[in-house]
Amino acid sequence: MHEHSFTYVVVGATGAVGKVVADLLSRQGHQVRPVSRRTGISLDDPAAMVEAFHGADGAFLMIPFDQHAHDLHRREEAMAATLAHAVEKAALRRVVLLSGTSVRIGTNIGSGTGAAIAERHLDGLDIPERVYLRGGFFMENHLNLSFVDQAATGLYATPFRPDFATPMIAAADIGRVAAGALTESTFTQPRVRELLGAQDYTMVEATRILGTAIGRPDLRYLQIPFEMAQRDMLAAGMSASFIDAVLETARTFNDGIPWAGEARSESNTTPTTLTEFANQIVRPLYERVHTTRP
């Protein structure tokens, strides 16, 4: 497929993974139809979605997190139904879905529920070529957990236990795999493909790596009670439903339940280490934020 120009829909085209997918496809000369609120095509508009998918050769799909949803999983169900309808109407031949490794341990597990719902909807469709990319713990989650602001205090505190090693992956690595799966001339992907990053890290190890990158090698990690985390997230404007999902994810993590179902191998290991991510992404952001503040 890479020898010619094709048309691809990219859902979440301005997000961490989708932007990489869209940029790579564009550089290869393909036509990209970006779907996101910023580009004016919303998952809340079924008619616009059908139009965006019409005549496309393939699509990258994902269910975005809505931090303000009154009922997060109901909203995810609606978005998944809209995506599945658009895919079915367009009779797409090739689909790549961003999923998550936590889907393996249940279809109603916290922040992985949206991905599980999307997989279920797509399972009911006749899609000749599809792959569900189940990524591990996103390295970008450290930014979502307010690492940059917290690090200036000398302490990085989250509800995740300090000593349990889990696969951590850079969103860009998932984007590169997704773009490759969409454009390979002969589709070779399995139905489910786990992506486990370069290696596993504990939160203590991650704190040391991130702290060293920003010049704070003495940065300490602290696991905080769920009640404290809930209070902080409510203060940040997140909905109770979204917070419940995040904390349910943290509970499975703290219980020591492995999200990944595969042993690490060449096919599920991606190149970016947390040290590289910290130096390339976290350090510039930290310096920008803390040098511009009075």
Secondary structure, DSSP 4 states (H G I P E B T S, - for coil): -TTS--EEEEETTTSHHHHHHHHHHHHTT-EEEEEBTTTTB-TT-HHHHHHHHTT-SEEEE-----TT-SSHHHHHHHHHHHHHHHHHHHT-SEEEEEEEGGGGG-TT-GGGHHHHHHHHHHHTS--SEEEEEEE-EETTHHHHTTHHHHHTTTEEEESS-SS--EEEE-HHHHHHHHHHHHH-SS----SEEEE--SEEE-HHHHHHHHHHHTT-TT-EEEE--HHHHHHHHHHTT--HHHHHHHHHHHHHHHTT--S--S---TTT--S--HHHHIIIIIHHHHHHHHHH--
